[in-house]
Amino acid sequence: MRYMAKPVIVDAFVIKAVGPVLDDGSRWLDLEENPTSLASAEMMSRMTPGVGDYWVVQSDGYVYLNPKEVFERKLSPGHPLGEKYHGNTSNPSIECSTASSGKSGSSEHRGGF
């Protein structure tokens, strides 16, 4: 079966300095346009952050690190629908659900643009 990823809007901050590893395996990261943040050992289990990599916060609150090359290949700044879309991880155009009329394939418009 084929699947398609849902669109996700993120806030991303470039890592501008990386602190030493602390006793618990975490480290402090200086981020552009954001306060210094602590990356846990779990966050760094798949990569060691470096200057130029990204601290990423998804609209659902999930926070992760992303290498510069991967981030810049998969994501681009802004969104064509602007701030109105920020934080909405569902289909931005139309949300439909099956109506309770019993008609197969009928749908009920519940929002959208």
C-alpha positions in Angstrom: 0.0 0.0 0.0 1.3 3.5 -0.9 1.2 6.3 1.7 1.6 10.0 1.5 3.1 12.2 4.3 0.8 14.8 5.8 2.0 18.4 5.4 3.7 19.8 8.5 4.6 23.3 9.4 7.7 23.8 11.5 9.6 26.5 13.2 13.3 26.0 12.6 16.4 27.6 14.2 19.9 27.3 12.8 22.4 26.1 15.4 25.1 28.7 15.7 27.2 27.1 18.5 27.4 23.7 20.2 28.5 23.3 23.8 30.4 20.3 25.3 28.7 17.1 26.2 27.4 17.2 29.8 27.5 14.3 32.2 24.0 13.1 31.3 24.9 13.1 27.5 23.0 16.3 26.8 24.5 19.6 25.4 23.6 23.2 25.2 23.0 24.7 21.7 23.0 28.4 20.8 20.3 29.0 18.3 19.7 31.9 15.9 16.6 33.9 16.9 15.9 31.7 19.9 17.3 31.2 23.4 20.0 28.7 24.1 18.4 25.2 24.2 19.3 21.9 25.8 19.5 19.0 23.5 18.9 15.7 25.4 21.0 12.6 24.8 17.9 11.0 23.2 17.7 13.9 20.7 21.3 13.3 19.7 21.0 9.5 19.5 20.8 9.6 15.6 23.1 12.6 14.9 25.7 14.8 16.6 24.6 18.4 16.1 26.9 20.9 14.4 27.0 24.5 13.5 24.6 25.1 10.6 22.3 22.2 11.5 18.7 22.9 12.6 16.7 22.7 15.9 13.1 22.0 14.6 9.8 22.4 16.4 6.7 20.9 14.7 3.3 22.5 15.1 2.3 19.5 17.3 5.2 20.4 19.7 7.6 17.6 18.7 11.2 18.9 18.8 14.1 17.3 16.9 17.5 18.0 15.4 18.0 17.9 11.6 21.2 18.0 9.6 21.5 21.1 7.4 21.6 19.1 4.1 18.5 17.0 5.0 16.5 20.0 6.3 17.3 22.2 3.3 16.5 19.4 0.8 13.1 18.6 2.4 11.8 22.0 3.7 11.6 25.5 2.3 10.9 28.8 4.1 7.3 30.1 4.4 4.1 28.5 3.1 2.0 29.6 0.2 -1.1 30.0 2.4 0.7 32.2 4.9 0.2 32.4 8.6 -3.4 31.4 8.4 -2.1 27.8 7.8 0.5 27.8 10.6 -0.2 25.0 13.0 -2.8 23.2 10.9 -1.5 19.7 10.0 -4.6 18.6 8.2 -5.4 19.2 4.6 -5.4 22.9 4.2 -8.0 23.1 1.4 -11.0 21.0 2.5 -11.8 18.7 5.4 -14.5 16.2 4.7 -16.1 13.4 6.6 -18.6 10.7 5.6 -22.1 12.0 6.3 -24.5 10.0 8.4 -27.1 10.0 5.7 -26.3 6.4 4.8 -25.4 7.3 1.2 -22.2 5.7 0.3 -19.6 8.2 -0.8 -21.5 11.3 0.2 -19.5 13.9 2.2 -20.2 16.8 4.5 -18.2 19.9 4.1 -16.8 20.9 7.6 -14.4 23.7 6.9 -11.5 24.7 4.7 -10.9 27.6 2.5 
